[in-house]
């Protein structure tokens, strides 16, 4: 392999000279005494090779050797990754001994000594393409497929396949051959470069299946779909993280991959603590059993931050190829963009807006495009649903990362500082947020069947009422409470009912935190019924007082188990309260 | 450490206000050096040319100045003897006492493996209801005061530190006014707490680039006490805005392209490196960081508070309440992200709902006030909200409050009962049944 030496150091940017050929994005190791520090080639200019080091560069000197590996940054995939906690380069953080992260310490992603009960799925003699299922093993109650190599070109023939039995992770379980006597041995492990999309599927289709999140304001107003993309921009303190955690805990997905990209370590710790405790209603196990965490916290080296989102996406693609529904969450993609900016700055590239690199929009678009709903070669389906958060500088949604992401993601969940200040959580703004999927005819059909034929109509009506309520509230603040007709107060307060009962949700209350679709349908119908009712008031003050009582009762309903005795008692109380003022 | 054989150079090629460059073949990245007797650190190496940032400024440095490379990154001698002492940004005593003997440690060391952290779970009671009730602090948390320079943040911070029941308090004074330095010294002495306190002080009289060293020094000392001694350590850093200003000076002198508000593109990472030292360690020790970020005209969209807000676990705002002529902890803009880990769990069950209901009613009062200022008539409910808000501010939000948390909750229930109906308070009925207090005339 090519050798080189260090010629310059600027923070985590290393300039090296190489004796031989090197490739863009090639991985190399800097030899600093006993330590070997991983780094990636990011620019080549004449004899100068620019390298970003994934570790602290303290103590490095000019003249230190650099060994190039001839490979790009890769992940190793196979059975045994579920419930692990990796860093951005897929090192297993839990198998590191020391309290502090030691520079140059790398731990294997998979356990080489692990053995798995293999069950064949293919037949000897059949033809095989990249990603085809050859067999499966069971990990944490989940069937993990053993697939034909992802880099297989064209069609191969399955020459041999292991019988059902226990095999080591690196034991050969199949052999493949193509006509030209090229023979390949296949085991349970594969490697794949993280910056290359893994496309071992037959086609990607328009997604149409709603992905339930249990978060009312999303499921009701702006639903996301299996294989869809969405992003959540919001100023700090607006509840991004709480919302993402809620979605990850509740969403109807097989695998959850959580990329903590340049965020607070204590938030990652929260996941370490909570997920192993959370019951998984679908498997009877714990939520952690089907979760992988990629933790690159904000104090970890910045170059690995960029790698972390790609590592997470590649793992997601691996599971999608075996026909699973993957939910990928990245918090926050802004930190990744900032990592790109830091490096672009050190490379002295001409800066784009706010000093971000010029190709930021393209980089983000390429990344979001890797999500999606696919048909595999065998006709099965798999999906990656991707939700990223964005941390807009100064809470300004006109900044480059938000704008670039808006061009790629199909759902936009805008968190509003105003709502957060009013403690209206989740603070997703009902008016400026959108889901493009709601416009898809495929999706509308799906919703009509899954929930009710009039569901989409009701959702649109609720949106209109919210918008109308906002407009009337503006009028009331300009003209004064008694400067407008009482009807204005009536409609405004009816929109508040929708806000308090459907949009607002207590993520820390055991019952309210998760709303199933049947309950959501029931409650939406309930509040829309109230909207259609006509009430009698003597003056505007009565309107607010009346609806505060209505809201309080509906809230008690939200806190009660659906259709429980208590729930029905509150509803009865609500009925009689409504009847007090109702005009037939 | 070897004293001899340190390479000496005397050919400086380039000098800016904060840096100088020379040809040297042996320098390593981030190594310390002496330039003309002044401490400096390697920040860039290109081939033979090494660039050093000179902490005390380059005034008077000649091109033939002697440059000695010291062979190590910044260090601090740590040991029990640090307690009760005052040091400068280099870790040298400024209180007239002797040099500290102890183990030499590099500052700005590696980060803790996130999987080794424990989840923070212990309340830090401060007696201030604006903090304990609405923005409860937890050990291992990092939280700044976002304050305008005229606000009494140093006083509040000193109160918090002394009441917080920490084993050790580390004060990092970054561009501290000399008067404030004396204030801290005096208040710690008067409290008889000096033996629990270690201070690293850079005042406004000291060179600004030296400020870059203070957080790392303070945190190296904190890690010694929290990791080696398993102590509960509270680190006070005031004021990190001045630290960021020093960063921008160096980056500017190195011709780097600045990003938003003339701050270096790496600002987020630089601040995260400091704040993320806060942790709950598995063996029982902890580092909690309370910092100050001064704002310019309350603008939190500026790059410094903005990046800080994304790193820290909340922020505290102070505000002058003219209705009661007191400074209060602003319940709208303040936030403690870790409070969810303890409220209602380590504190009384009604804490979360009482806190939210009171803040919501206080918000209604703010709306009523706006209405009044715009010349509209107030409803009877508006009037009650405003009366409630005044007492809530006076008995709970004001920074001169010093009571236990249960008493804060009881006081809030009394105010609820006095001004509102149960429907208006809208708290879970089980809790209302248990804690509701009918109209009680006297409050505290």
Contacts between the chains, C-beta under 8 A, distances in Angstrom:
chain1	res1	chain2	res2	distance
A	7	B	46	7.4
A	7	B	47	5.6
A	8	B	44	7.8
A	8	B	45	5.6
A	8	B	46	4.1
A	8	B	47	6.1
A	9	B	29	4.6
A	9	B	44	7.0
A	9	B	45	4.6
A	10	B	44	5.0
A	10	B	45	7.8
A	10	B	46	7.6
A	11	B	43	7.9
A	11	B	266	7.2
A	15	B	46	7.1
A	56	B	110	6.9
A	57	B	29	5.0
A	57	B	30	7.6
A	58	B	28	7.9
A	58	B	29	5.9
A	58	B	30	4.3
A	58	B	73	5.5
A	59	B	28	4.9
A	59	B	29	6.3
A	59	B	30	6.8
A	59	B	31	7.3
A	59	B	73	6.9
A	60	B	28	6.3
A	60	B	29	4.7
A	61	B	26	7.4
A	61	B	27	7.1
A	61	B	28	4.5
A	61	B	29	7.4
A	61	B	45	7.7
A	62	B	25	7.1
A	62	B	27	8.0
A	62	B	45	5.8
A	62	B	47	6.7
A	62	B	48	7.7
A	85	B	114	7.6
A	85	B	115	5.4
A	93	B	113	5.8
A	93	B	114	6.5
A	93	B	115	4.5
A	94	B	115	5.0
A	96	B	113	5.6
A	96	B	115	7.8
A	98	B	113	7.1
A	99	B	112	6.1
A	99	B	113	6.6
A	99	B	116	5.2
A	99	B	227	6.9
A	99	B	281	7.2
A	99	B	282	7.5
A	100	B	109	6.7
A	100	B	110	4.6
A	100	B	111	6.8
A	100	B	112	5.6
A	100	B	113	6.7
A	101	B	110	5.1
A	101	B	111	5.7
A	101	B	112	7.3
A	101	B	113	5.2
A	102	B	110	6.8
A	103	B	110	6.5
A	235	B	309	7.8
A	236	B	306	7.7
A	236	B	309	3.8
A	236	B	310	5.0
A	237	B	309	6.8
A	237	B	314	7.3
A	237	B	315	7.6
A	237	B	335	4.9
A	241	B	337	8.0
A	262	B	268	7.5
A	262	B	272	7.5
A	264	B	276	7.5
A	264	B	311	6.8
A	264	B	313	6.5
A	265	B	111	7.8
A	265	B	112	7.4
A	265	B	114	4.8
A	265	B	117	6.1
A	265	B	276	5.7
A	265	B	279	7.3
A	266	B	117	7.1
A	266	B	119	7.4
A	266	B	120	6.3
A	266	B	140	6.9
A	266	B	141	7.6
A	266	B	279	8.0
A	266	B	313	6.3
A	266	B	338	6.8
A	268	B	114	5.2
A	269	B	114	6.4
A	269	B	117	4.9
A	269	B	118	7.4
A	269	B	119	5.1
A	270	B	119	6.4
A	270	B	341	7.9
A	272	B	114	7.8
A	272	B	115	6.6
A	272	B	119	7.7
A	273	B	119	4.7
A	295	B	114	5.0
A	295	B	115	7.7
A	297	B	111	7.3
A	297	B	114	5.5
A	297	B	272	8.0
A	297	B	276	6.5
A	298	B	268	7.2
A	298	B	269	7.1
A	298	B	272	3.5
A	298	B	276	5.9
A	298	B	311	6.0
A	299	B	111	4.2
A	299	B	269	8.0
A	299	B	272	5.0
A	299	B	273	5.3
A	299	B	275	8.0
A	299	B	276	3.5
A	299	B	277	7.7
A	300	B	111	6.0
A	302	B	266	7.4
A	302	B	269	5.1
A	332	B	310	7.9
A	335	B	268	7.1
A	338	B	265	7.4
A	338	B	268	5.5
A	338	B	269	7.7
A	341	B	259	6.6
A	341	B	265	5.0
A	342	B	265	5.0
A	342	B	266	5.0
A	342	B	269	6.8
A	345	B	256	6.3
A	345	B	257	5.4
A	345	B	259	7.6
A	345	B	264	8.0
A	345	B	265	4.3
A	345	B	266	7.8
A	346	B	256	7.9
A	348	B	257	7.5
A	351	B	257	5.5
A	354	B	259	6.0
A	354	B	260	5.8
A	355	B	257	5.8
A	355	B	258	7.1
A	355	B	259	3.8
A	355	B	260	7.5
A	355	B	265	5.7
A	391	B	310	5.2
A	393	B	260	5.8
A	393	B	301	7.7
A	393	B	303	7.0
A	393	B	306	5.6
A	393	B	307	7.9
A	394	B	260	7.7
A	394	B	300	7.8
A	394	B	301	3.2
A	394	B	302	7.4
A	394	B	303	7.8
A	394	B	306	5.0
A	395	B	301	6.4
A	395	B	306	7.7
A	396	B	301	6.8
A	421	B	332	5.2
A	421	B	333	7.3
A	421	B	363	7.6
A	422	B	360	7.5
A	422	B	363	5.8
A	423	B	356	5.8
A	423	B	359	6.1
A	423	B	360	5.9
A	423	B	363	7.6
A	477	B	371	8.0
A	477	B	374	8.0
A	480	B	371	8.0
A	480	B	374	7.9
A	480	B	376	4.3
A	480	B	377	7.5
A	481	B	371	7.9
A	481	B	376	6.4
A	481	B	377	7.2
A	481	B	379	7.0
A	482	B	377	6.9
A	508	B	340	6.2
A	508	B	352	6.7
A	541	B	379	5.0
A	541	B	380	7.1
A	541	B	381	7.3
A	544	B	379	7.6
A	544	B	381	7.0
A	545	B	381	7.1
A	548	B	423	5.9
A	548	B	424	6.1
A	548	B	426	7.4
A	549	B	423	4.6
A	551	B	426	7.2
A	552	B	423	4.8
A	552	B	426	4.5
A	555	B	426	6.3
A	556	B	428	7.5
A	556	B	429	6.2
A	559	B	428	5.9
